[in-house]
Amino acid sequence: MLDGLLGQGDARNLKKIATIYSNPIANLYSAIANEDKAQTRDIWLSLTDDQRTEISNSAKKAVALAFYDIADWQDGWLARYAY
């Protein structure tokens, strides 16, 4: 469901879900939809390896772009390809 809302760019409902069901993955999707790159990076770095494998490919691309935006090539590459 989170993937579908992210694909639609539905920031309002993603924020509502992240508020009601506060978990790191919902918070990450909400940050991506709100284009909050700093929060996206912070949440990604706090995720466990198991949580990172649950993220969709489109979300991984958005996380990678958030890292590339500050020229953090290593974390960007890891977000995009390692999980």
Protein Blocks (a to p, Z undefined) as FASTA:
>chain_A
ZZmmmmnopaklmmmmmmmmgcfklmmmmmmmnopaklmmmmmmmpcfklmmmpcfklmm
mmmmmmmmnopaklmmmmmmmZZ
